[in-house]
Amino acid sequence: MSLDLCRQFPEVTTLNLGGGFKVGRMNDEASTDLSVVGVPVSDNFRSFAEETGRKLHLEIEPGTFLLANAGALVSTVQDVCTTGAEGHTFLKLDSGMTEVLRPSLYGSQHPIVTVARGGQEPQGEGSYIVVGHCCESGDLLTPADGDPETLAERSLGSATIGDLVVIEGSGAYCAGMSAKNYNSFPEAAEVMVGRDGAIHVIRARQPLEQIWANEISVDVKNL
């Protein structure tokens, strides 16, 4: 279809097919095989050139494909609570939809790993519902697959207050689409790990004052 449009505009020299390449975040999710999907694209571009005498320049936008699994959100367990033998055990984090909104919107799945304090291996396993800090029913990091309204327990290493919970696959469509400053939570810091293992801050933690920096005082008596 895109090439058909290019036929109607002889001045076109570049065709950008955008992104949208599937990235498997969970072990059972497949990722786009670029060597497979690239064959018909290459064939169609070649046919277009033979037919029209115009050799188009192809552009793509593989940002998510490259970055989705290159980032992780590191959170801390603030509370562990249970709704009884017939209910669930909840891990309440100091982050949530303010950093990773995809599960709340789409029921998207992200790998989750618990890390005991001091970097120790968790002792045993547990079935948990992992939730955020926004006091919203939708602030859920373990929804059913494709169903953001349904709770789904996740088998994780046992966790207690103060342990770390790492939400993997957070390198794309996370910070950029998060519920920024919801409930007055500042944006989290972002760091990059260098090839030498050194940690570099690439976005500082947002000062709380920035949230109300654009608010303007008004004398209500004169309104």
N, C-alpha and C positions, 0 to 999 in steps of 0.2 A: 504493500500500500504506500509506503514511504517513497519507494522508487517510482511508483506511478505518479505521485505528486511532483517528483523531480522532473519527470518527462514534460510536465506542463509549464515548468519554469526553466527555460534553457540557460539562464544565468546562474543557476545553482551549481556550485562546485564542491560543496561539502554536505554530507548527510550525517547528522548526529542521531544515533539510535538510542541515546539515553542510557539508563541503567536498568534496574529491576532484576538483576541476576540473583537467583535464589541462593541464599546462604543457609546452610544447615548448621544451626546452633546446637541442637541436641544430637546425640549419637545416632538416633534412628532417622534423622532428617538428611535428605540428600542435598548436595550443593550442585549448582549448575556446572556442567562440564563444558568449559569454553571451547575445547577442541572439537566437541560434538556440535554445539549450537553455531559455531563459527563456520562450519562447512557450507550450509545452505546460504548463509550471508555472503560468503566469498563467491559462491557460484552465481548468486543473483547479481552481485556487483559486476562480475565478469561478463555476464550475459547483457547487462545494461550497457556496459562499455562497448561490446561488440555491436549491439543494436543501434546505439546513438552516437558512437564515436566520442563519448564523454566519459572519462575515467574519474569517477567521483572519489573524493577523500572521505574516508570513514572515520567518524569519531564515536566513542562510547564514554560512558560515565560510570566507571566501576568502583566508585567510592565505598559503597556498602560491602561489595564483594571482597574488597581488600581489607577493610577495617573492622567489620562486624565482630570477628573473633579475636581481634587484636586488643580489645579493651575489656576491663572488668570493673565492677563497682564493689568496693570493699566497705562493708557495713559492720556495725557492732550490735549484738543482741542486747536490747534494753530490758526485756522482760520475757519470761516463759510462763505461759498460763494454759490451763486445760479446762474444757467444758464438761469433763466427766468421762466415765467409762464408755458411754455411748456417743461421745462428742469427739473433739479434736484437741491436739496440743498445738499451741500457737507460738511461733517465734516472732517477737515484735522487734523490729529493727529501728535504727536511727536514720533510716533512709526509706525510700519507697518510690511512689509514683512521682515524687519531686525529682527523681533522678532517672528512673526507668519506667516509662509509661506504657510500653508496648503490651505487657500482660493485662493491664487494666483496660486497654482499648480493644485488643484483639484476642485475648486469651493466648498470647504468644508465650512460647516456652523458652526458658533460659536455664542453662546448667547452673546448679547451685552447690557450693561446697562450704562446709563448715570447717573452721580452723580453731582449735582450742587455744586459749591464752598461752603465750610463750611459743607459739608455733608447734605445739605438740599435736600428735595425731588424736582425733576424737576417740573416746573410750566407748565403743559400742555404737549402735545405730538407733534411730528413732524415726517415727513417722510424724511429719510436721506440716502445718499450714504456715507459710511465711508471709507476714504482712508488714506494711510500712507504718509510718508515724503520723499519718495525716488524719486519723480518726474518721476514715471513710470506708464504707463497705467495698468500694472499688479499689482501695489501696492494697492490692493483692498481688503477690509475686509468684504464687503457685495456683493459678486458676486451672480449670480443666482445659485441655488442648482445644483452642478455638472457641472457647466459651468463657468469657471473662466474668460471668455471673455465677459460676459454679466453683466451689472450693474443691481442690484436689490435693490430697496429702502427697508429700514427697518424702521418700526414704533418704535420710541424710545421716551423717555422723552426728552422734549425740551432742547437744549444745546446751550451754548454761549462760547465764547473764555474764556479759563481758567477753564472750567468745566472738570471733569474727565469722561473718557470713559473706562469701564472695559470690556475686551475681555475674556469671561469665557471659560472653557474647554481647557485651554492652558497648562495643566500639562504634556502633552506628545506629541512628534513629533512637538515641537514648538521651544524651545531654541536649541534643539539638531540638528534641520534641517534648522534653519533660515539662511537668506542671510547675514552671518556674515561679518561685516565691509563694507557692500555695501555702496557706496558713503561716505566712511570714518566715518560712524556712529559707535561709540564704543558699545560693548555689554552692555546691560542693567544689572543693579544689580538684584539679586534674593534674596528674603527673605522668611523665613518660619515663620508661625504664630504658636506659641506654644499652648499647651492646656490651659495655663493661659492667653492667648491673647497677650503675649509678642511677639515682632517682632525680629527675629534673622536674620542677614545678612549671607547668605550661599554662595554667590558669590558677590564680590565687583564690583561696576561699573568699567568697563575697562578704564584705563587711555588712553587718545588719543595717547600718545607717544608709546604705545605698538603696534599700527597699523603699524608704520614705523620702529619699533625696528630692524627688520631684513634687512632693506634696507642698501646697501653698496655703498659708494661714489666711483665713477670711474672718472678718469681723461680722459675726452673724447678727449683731444688733442692727446693722445697717442694711440687712437684706430684706 
